[in-house]
Amino acid sequence: MRIFGKVRHRPSASWRQATDRAFTLIGDGRYEDAGALLTRAADMEPWLSESWFNLALLHKFRHDWEQARAAGLRAVALLDRETGAPDWWNVGIAATALQDWPLARRSWQAYGLKVPAEGSPSGEPLGMALGSAAVRLSPEGEAEVVWGRRLDPARIEVLSIPLPSSGRRWGEVVLHDGVPHGERTTAAGADGATRAYPVFDEIELWAPSPVPTWVVLLEAATEADRDALERLAADAGFAAEDWSSSVRLLCRTCSESRMPSDEGDGEHLDPHDHSEPGHPGPLGHRTAGSGSLWVPERECGIAAPSALVRGLLDGWVADSPDTREWRDLEEVC
């Protein structure tokens, strides 16, 4: 892990040894032992902003937001530059976790970001227009990258329907780290220009969603039939997603690299797709437009209340009973 150095003071050899050892322990998950060393380092060199930055970073890893805020504020008080310091970003994450909106706004502004005037009674920094991004749910476990809408520099609202293994739901808001790990690219516009979106790692769930996740097997004769269900769900204010097309299994190295967001096509499978035949994933899936046959049976995720989901599916079938069917509906998260 990188320690962001400052030039005002040169730390002692003892400080460097304690700090280096602490970050080795952090890499091993030994946070308590690392905390003792970083506290000792801060006692040795209390005038160094990185002494407190490192402690704030440790508290962030431990999700101890009160301590992260306190150490972060000591770090920024010793900064020798006005904008762009990662110290302010960590303070912003801690403030967001604690819903300390005045401090969050101050942090993003001090980092150099434009924050609109207060638009909510709480002072929550809304309307920053940061656009779309991807977030890696459960990055230390069975990680899954999903799409979302950035609410501010530390929060993303999940707009994909996560797989049940992630323990996350459509519509949830997750707190995420500041440094992206990977990118997803899409072709946008008539000219086919590529757009890149950062992939941030989830830190923790910030706001849960009351909307359950369902899995259902569809018989959709064409892509248009599948698309009709996704539109129907969206029009009702919820979501449906064809997991048979949208899910790819990637190794960690591929997931944290620059990856196209669409599935492989053509006769050859995407070399980065580590799915296996018979398991969810596109497996080089091709649409009818690319010359391959459409597979009518689809595994679909639906995010909708229990009182609505069956009516939604029945309405979808009723619109074209000769080309649509559903079965095996199950609530999974």
N, C-alpha and C positions, 0 to 999 in steps of 0.2 A: 504494500500500500504506500502511496506517495504521501509524504509529509510536506506540506506547502511551507517552504522556508521564507523568512523575511531577512532583510539585510541590516536592520538597525543594530542588532546585537548578535554576537557570535556565541552559540551555546557551548557549554563546557563538554569535555569528552564524557564525563559521567552522565550528563543529560542525554547525550546522543546514545550512549550504550543502553541506558534505561528505556529510552523511547524505542530504539530498534528492537530490543527484547520484548517490549510490550506489544508491538505490532506483530511479532512472530507468534506470541500467545493469542492475540486476537484471531489470527489466521487459523489457529488450532481450536478456536471456540472457548478459550480459557479467559473469559471476560473478567472474572474476579481478580485473578492474578495480574492481568494486564492493568486493571484499574489501580491496583496498589502501586505498580511501577509508574504509571502516568501521573498519579497523585504525587509521588516522590519527585518526579521530574518537574512538576509545577512548583513544588516547594523549592527546588534548586534554582529555577529560573522563572520566577513569577512575573517578570516584566516582558517575557517573550509571548507574543500572541499565539504562536503555535503550541505552547504548553497547554493553553486553554482550548485551542482548536482541537487538539488531539483528544483531550478529555471529552469535549462535546461530541466528537465523532464516536468515541467509545459508548457514551450514553445513548447516542442514536442507535447504534447496533443493538443495545440492550432495551430499546424502546422506553428508556427512562427519560421522559420528555421534560419534566421539571428540572432535572439535573442538566440535561442537554441545553435547555434554554439558559440556565444560570452560567454554565461554563462558556457557552457561545457568546453571551453578552460580555463576559470578561475578555474574550478573544477580540471582539470587534472594538472594544475600548482601547486596545493597544495597537490597532492597525496603523500602518504608515501609508496607506493609499485610500482613496476616497470611494472608488467603485470597482466592481468586478471581483471582489475577494470571495473565495468559497466559504469563508467564515460566515458571511452574511447569509449565504444560501442555507447553511445548516441551521442558523437561527430561524430562518423562514420556515423550514420544515418542522422544527420543534414548536414554533408558534402556531403553525397550522394544526398540528396534532392536538395542541391544547386549546384551539379556537381562540387564541389571543390575537384577534384581528388587527388591533392597532400596531402590534409589534410585527405581525406578518407583513402588513402594508409597508411599514418602515423598512423591513428587511429587503423586500423586492425592490423598493425604490433605491435603497443604498447600494444594492448590487448593480443597479443601472437599468432596471426594467421600468417601463411606463405602466403605472397603475391608475386606472380611471378614478374619478372622484367617487366618494362613497355612495353606493346605490342601494344599500340595504340597511335596516335599522341597526344591525349588529356591526356594520363596518366591514363585513366580509369582502375581500378583494375580487369582486365579480367583474365580468366583462373585459377580461384581459385579451380576449380574441387570440388565444394561443393555438387554436385549431385542433386537428386530430393527431393522435399518437397511438402507439401500441404499448401495452404494459405486460410484463412477464409476471403472472400470478404464481405464488408459491415458488420463488426462485431457488430456494434451497431444497425443495422437495421435487414433486412431479410437476415441473414447471410447464406453464402453458402461456403462450403469447396471444393476447386478444386485443381488439381495437377499442378505442375509447375517445372521449372528448375531454380535452384538458380544461379544467375549471380554473386553475391557477398554476403556478410553477410546481406545486407539490401534490396536486390531486387530479385524478382522472376518473371520470364516470364511465363505467364499462358498458359498451354498446353492443358487443358481441354476446353470444350466449355461451358462457364457459362450460366445459365438460364437467360432469359431477365430481370427478376426482380432484378438481381444484378447490372445492368447497365454496366457490364464489357463484354469484348470481348476476344476471342481466340487471342493469340499473344501479348496481352498487357503486360506491365511491371508494377508491383505494388511495391511501397515501403512498407516494412513490419517491424513490431516491432521485438525486439531481443529475447524476452522470448516466447517460444512456449506455446500454450494453447491446449494441447491434442496431440495425436499421431494417425497415421493410420498404420496398419500393413498389410503386404502382405506375402504370402507364396512364397518363391523364391528357385529355384534350384530343382534338382531331389530329394534331401533329405527332401524337404518340410520345410526347415528352415525358421523361421519367421523373417522378416525384419521390423523394425520400422522407420517411417518417422515423423518428427515433423510437427505440424500444427501451422503456424505463423499467426498473425492477420494483415490484411492490415491496413496501415496508410492512404495512398492516392495513387491515380493513378500517376505513374511516367512518363510513355510513352504510349499514346493511340495507338490503332490498327486501320488501315483503312479498315480492313476486316469485313464486316457485318455478323451478325448471322441470320440464317434462321431456321425455323421449318417446317418439312414436315412429312406427314404420309406415311409410307412405308407399302407395302405388301411384306414381305420377307418370302418365304416358309420355309427356314431353317436358322439356325445361319450362315451357310456358305454364304448364300445370303447377310445377313446383313454385315458380315465381309468383303465381296467383296466391298461394298460401302465405308467402312472405309479405305480400302487399296487404292481404286481408288482416294479418296480425298487426302490421304497422298502422293500418287505418284505425284499428281498435285501440291504439296506444301501447301496444306490446310488441313482441318480436317472435319470428320464426327463422330458423337457420338450418340449411341443408348441411348437416355435419358430414355427409358422404363426400361432399365437394370441398368443404372449407377446412377440414382437419388434415394437417400433415404432421407426421412424426419426424422430428429433427433431433440430431445429436446436439449436445451443448455447444460445440464449436460452431456448427452451422447456425444455431439459433442466435448466437451472439455476434454473428457476422452480418454483412449486408445481403439481405435475401429478398427476392421477388415475392410479393404477397400472393400471387395467383399460383394455381397448381400447374404441374408439368403438362405438356401436351406433345402431340406428335407420336411417332412410333417409339421413341426412346423416353424412358421415365426420367423425371427430374433427378439428377445424381445426388441432390441434397435431401431427397424425400426418403426417409428411413422406415416408411410404413411397410407392412407385409401383406401379401394377398390374403383376403378374408378378414382383414381388420379395418377399422375406420381410417379413412385417408383417401386422397384422390388417386394415388397409384398411377400417375400419368394420365388421369382422366381427361378425355377430350369431349368437347361438345359436338353436336351434330354438324355444326358449321365447319369443324375441322376434319370431317369425313369419317368419324367413328360413331358407333351406335350408342344411343342413350340407354342407360340402365334404369328401368322404371322403379325398382325398389330402392327407396332412399331412407336413410336413418336421419331423422329430423329432430332438432331441439326446439322446444317452444317455451317461451317465457310468458306466462299468462296466469291469472287467478284460476283456481279450481272451478269456480262457478262459470267460467267463460270458455275454458279450453275445449270441452267436447262440442259445445255449440259452434265454436270457431271451425273445428274440423268438419262437423256435419254440414255447415254452411258452405265450406269449400267443396265438399263432395257434391252437394245439391246443385252447385253451379255447373257441373259437368260430370254427371254420374257415370258416363261411359268411359271416362279417362282417369278417374280418381277414386282412390280407396284409402282407408287408414285402418290400422289395427295395433294392438299391443301398446296402448298408451300407459305410461308409468311415470309417476313423480319420482325424480331422482335427486333433487337438491332443493 
